Amino acid sequence: MADNHDHDTSVEDLKRRRFLTGVTAGFGAVGVGIAVTPFVLSMQPSERAKNAGAPVFFDYSKLEEGRLVKVEWRGKPVVILRRSPEMMQGLDEIKDNLADPNSLESAQPTYAQNNQRADSARPEVLVMEGVCTHLGCSPVEKLALGPDPEMGADSKGGFFCPCHGSKFDLAGRVYKNVPATTNMAVPPYKYVDDVITIGEDDGRTA
């Protein structure tokens, strides 16, 4: 009788161990599922990432003379500035102070490689990446003409980088003797009536 009792007990113990092992494994699998799900979801591209390369549209007809707005394209700030006649005149007056006044060493479409660095159809409108070409900081706009503590006593307006002191004029052209050595970049863009499409220019060169 004792042998039969011991045998029955061993069988019950074995069943119990198998049951507990199965339950533990089940909870382990659930735990893995919980841990993996957020990771998988985090790998899904965000809507912002999907649209990172898409063109951006802006109706510049609502932009007043002498005013500036910023939009985002490919994760970068893009400056849109509608320059006044006084601002445009200043672009000619400071060329001797610039490192690359003719934009020979800088990045811009061919149709923006001019004194205004703009489409000749609307030369007063500047479309430019608002990124310093030194180390990628965001320069501060200095739109007022006249004495400025960062831009100088006879400032014609421009952009000042607070990180290391680089200066650019109102066409994004870099001054001499500052850390940055190239002009701020101009992205491809085109006009459809009064709407600027940033990121597309249909491959045109003029």
Helices and strands as residue ranges (DSSP letters): H 2-42, H 47-50, E 56-59, G 60-62, E 68-73, E 76-82, H 85-93, G 95-97, G 110-112, E 125-129, E 140-142, E 158-160, E 167-168, E 189-192, E 195-198
